[in-house]
């Protein structure tokens, strides 16, 4: 359940990407779609940057024994 909000943003980002791909560059909404896509991608990137250090802190290098068994 914790991933549902992030999954929604991920799917919305993909939809924005496809919508932008099929929108003519001279359409009045094109710059707005570009901004929305950029904001969405930046948000997902910041989440990934926050999660990555936690993942590496939890994983144990190969060959080492985890203190948790």
PyMOL CGO cylinders between C-alpha atoms (Angstrom):
from pymol import cmd
from pymol.cgo import CYLINDER

trace = [
    CYLINDER, 0.00, 0.00, 0.00, 2.90, 2.34, 0.58, 0.3, 1, 1, 1, 1, 1, 1,
    CYLINDER, 2.90, 2.34, 0.58, 3.87, 2.24, -3.09, 0.3, 1, 1, 1, 1, 1, 1,
    CYLINDER, 3.87, 2.24, -3.09, 0.40, 3.13, -4.42, 0.3, 1, 1, 1, 1, 1, 1,
    CYLINDER, 0.40, 3.13, -4.42, 0.88, 6.94, -4.38, 0.3, 1, 1, 1, 1, 1, 1,
    CYLINDER, 0.88, 6.94, -4.38, 4.29, 6.65, -6.05, 0.3, 1, 1, 1, 1, 1, 1,
    CYLINDER, 4.29, 6.65, -6.05, 2.91, 4.15, -8.56, 0.3, 1, 1, 1, 1, 1, 1,
    CYLINDER, 2.91, 4.15, -8.56, 0.21, 6.65, -9.45, 0.3, 1, 1, 1, 1, 1, 1,
    CYLINDER, 0.21, 6.65, -9.45, 2.80, 9.37, -10.10, 0.3, 1, 1, 1, 1, 1, 1,
    CYLINDER, 2.80, 9.37, -10.10, 4.84, 6.92, -12.19, 0.3, 1, 1, 1, 1, 1, 1,
    CYLINDER, 4.84, 6.92, -12.19, 1.82, 6.04, -14.32, 0.3, 1, 1, 1, 1, 1, 1,
    CYLINDER, 1.82, 6.04, -14.32, 0.88, 9.71, -14.67, 0.3, 1, 1, 1, 1, 1, 1,
    CYLINDER, 0.88, 9.71, -14.67, 4.42, 10.49, -15.82, 0.3, 1, 1, 1, 1, 1, 1,
    CYLINDER, 4.42, 10.49, -15.82, 4.16, 7.82, -18.51, 0.3, 1, 1, 1, 1, 1, 1,
    CYLINDER, 4.16, 7.82, -18.51, 0.80, 9.21, -19.63, 0.3, 1, 1, 1, 1, 1, 1,
    CYLINDER, 0.80, 9.21, -19.63, 2.23, 12.73, -19.79, 0.3, 1, 1, 1, 1, 1, 1,
    CYLINDER, 2.23, 12.73, -19.79, 5.16, 11.44, -21.83, 0.3, 1, 1, 1, 1, 1, 1,
    CYLINDER, 5.16, 11.44, -21.83, 2.84, 9.74, -24.34, 0.3, 1, 1, 1, 1, 1, 1,
    CYLINDER, 2.84, 9.74, -24.34, 0.52, 12.73, -24.47, 0.3, 1, 1, 1, 1, 1, 1,
    CYLINDER, 0.52, 12.73, -24.47, 3.44, 15.05, -25.15, 0.3, 1, 1, 1, 1, 1, 1,
    CYLINDER, 3.44, 15.05, -25.15, 4.68, 12.73, -27.89, 0.3, 1, 1, 1, 1, 1, 1,
    CYLINDER, 4.68, 12.73, -27.89, 1.30, 12.95, -29.66, 0.3, 1, 1, 1, 1, 1, 1,
    CYLINDER, 1.30, 12.95, -29.66, 0.76, 16.68, -29.14, 0.3, 1, 1, 1, 1, 1, 1,
    CYLINDER, 0.76, 16.68, -29.14, 1.87, 19.02, -31.92, 0.3, 1, 1, 1, 1, 1, 1,
    CYLINDER, 1.87, 19.02, -31.92, 4.66, 21.38, -30.85, 0.3, 1, 1, 1, 1, 1, 1,
    CYLINDER, 4.66, 21.38, -30.85, 2.57, 24.40, -31.86, 0.3, 1, 1, 1, 1, 1, 1,
    CYLINDER, 2.57, 24.40, -31.86, -0.37, 23.41, -29.64, 0.3, 1, 1, 1, 1, 1, 1,
    CYLINDER, -0.37, 23.41, -29.64, -0.99, 25.93, -26.82, 0.3, 1, 1, 1, 1, 1, 1,
    CYLINDER, -0.99, 25.93, -26.82, -0.84, 23.16, -24.19, 0.3, 1, 1, 1, 1, 1, 1,
    CYLINDER, -0.84, 23.16, -24.19, 2.53, 21.80, -25.35, 0.3, 1, 1, 1, 1, 1, 1,
    CYLINDER, 2.53, 21.80, -25.35, 4.69, 23.97, -23.05, 0.3, 1, 1, 1, 1, 1, 1,
    CYLINDER, 4.69, 23.97, -23.05, 2.39, 23.19, -20.12, 0.3, 1, 1, 1, 1, 1, 1,
    CYLINDER, 2.39, 23.19, -20.12, 2.70, 19.46, -20.79, 0.3, 1, 1, 1, 1, 1, 1,
    CYLINDER, 2.70, 19.46, -20.79, 6.49, 19.81, -20.92, 0.3, 1, 1, 1, 1, 1, 1,
    CYLINDER, 6.49, 19.81, -20.92, 6.47, 21.57, -17.55, 0.3, 1, 1, 1, 1, 1, 1,
    CYLINDER, 6.47, 21.57, -17.55, 4.17, 18.97, -16.00, 0.3, 1, 1, 1, 1, 1, 1,
    CYLINDER, 4.17, 18.97, -16.00, 6.37, 16.15, -17.30, 0.3, 1, 1, 1, 1, 1, 1,
    CYLINDER, 6.37, 16.15, -17.30, 9.53, 17.84, -16.02, 0.3, 1, 1, 1, 1, 1, 1,
    CYLINDER, 9.53, 17.84, -16.02, 8.00, 18.38, -12.56, 0.3, 1, 1, 1, 1, 1, 1,
    CYLINDER, 8.00, 18.38, -12.56, 6.79, 14.79, -12.40, 0.3, 1, 1, 1, 1, 1, 1,
    CYLINDER, 6.79, 14.79, -12.40, 10.18, 13.40, -13.46, 0.3, 1, 1, 1, 1, 1, 1,
    CYLINDER, 10.18, 13.40, -13.46, 12.00, 15.61, -10.94, 0.3, 1, 1, 1, 1, 1, 1,
    CYLINDER, 12.00, 15.61, -10.94, 9.68, 14.40, -8.20, 0.3, 1, 1, 1, 1, 1, 1,
    CYLINDER, 9.68, 14.40, -8.20, 10.33, 10.75, -9.04, 0.3, 1, 1, 1, 1, 1, 1,
    CYLINDER, 10.33, 10.75, -9.04, 14.09, 11.40, -9.24, 0.3, 1, 1, 1, 1, 1, 1,
    CYLINDER, 14.09, 11.40, -9.24, 14.10, 13.00, -5.81, 0.3, 1, 1, 1, 1, 1, 1,
    CYLINDER, 14.10, 13.00, -5.81, 12.24, 10.01, -4.37, 0.3, 1, 1, 1, 1, 1, 1,
    CYLINDER, 12.24, 10.01, -4.37, 14.77, 7.63, -5.95, 0.3, 1, 1, 1, 1, 1, 1,
    CYLINDER, 14.77, 7.63, -5.95, 17.65, 9.65, -4.50, 0.3, 1, 1, 1, 1, 1, 1,
    CYLINDER, 17.65, 9.65, -4.50, 16.07, 9.49, -1.04, 0.3, 1, 1, 1, 1, 1, 1,
    CYLINDER, 16.07, 9.49, -1.04, 15.47, 5.74, -1.24, 0.3, 1, 1, 1, 1, 1, 1,
    CYLINDER, 15.47, 5.74, -1.24, 18.86, 4.68, -2.71, 0.3, 1, 1, 1, 1, 1, 1,
    CYLINDER, 18.86, 4.68, -2.71, 21.01, 5.46, 0.37, 0.3, 1, 1, 1, 1, 1, 1,
    CYLINDER, 21.01, 5.46, 0.37, 18.58, 3.50, 2.54, 0.3, 1, 1, 1, 1, 1, 1,
    CYLINDER, 18.58, 3.50, 2.54, 18.79, 0.48, 0.23, 0.3, 1, 1, 1, 1, 1, 1,
    CYLINDER, 18.79, 0.48, 0.23, 22.58, 0.39, 0.26, 0.3, 1, 1, 1, 1, 1, 1,
    CYLINDER, 22.58, 0.39, 0.26, 22.62, 0.79, 4.05, 0.3, 1, 1, 1, 1, 1, 1,
    CYLINDER, 22.62, 0.79, 4.05, 20.33, -2.23, 4.45, 0.3, 1, 1, 1, 1, 1, 1,
    CYLINDER, 20.33, -2.23, 4.45, 22.06, -4.56, 1.99, 0.3, 1, 1, 1, 1, 1, 1,
    CYLINDER, 22.06, -4.56, 1.99, 25.02, -6.65, 3.08, 0.3, 1, 1, 1, 1, 1, 1,
    CYLINDER, 25.02, -6.65, 3.08, 28.03, -7.01, 0.77, 0.3, 1, 1, 1, 1, 1, 1,
    CYLINDER, 28.03, -7.01, 0.77, 28.50, -10.45, -0.73, 0.3, 1, 1, 1, 1, 1, 1,
    CYLINDER, 28.50, -10.45, -0.73, 30.34, -12.83, 1.55, 0.3, 1, 1, 1, 1, 1, 1,
    CYLINDER, 30.34, -12.83, 1.55, 29.59, -10.91, 4.75, 0.3, 1, 1, 1, 1, 1, 1,
    CYLINDER, 29.59, -10.91, 4.75, 27.22, -12.25, 7.36, 0.3, 1, 1, 1, 1, 1, 1,
    CYLINDER, 27.22, -12.25, 7.36, 24.28, -10.07, 8.28, 0.3, 1, 1, 1, 1, 1, 1,
    CYLINDER, 24.28, -10.07, 8.28, 23.99, -9.23, 11.99, 0.3, 1, 1, 1, 1, 1, 1,
    CYLINDER, 23.99, -9.23, 11.99, 20.30, -10.17, 11.72, 0.3, 1, 1, 1, 1, 1, 1,
    CYLINDER, 20.30, -10.17, 11.72, 21.04, -13.76, 10.77, 0.3, 1, 1, 1, 1, 1, 1,
]
cmd.load_cgo(trace, "trace")
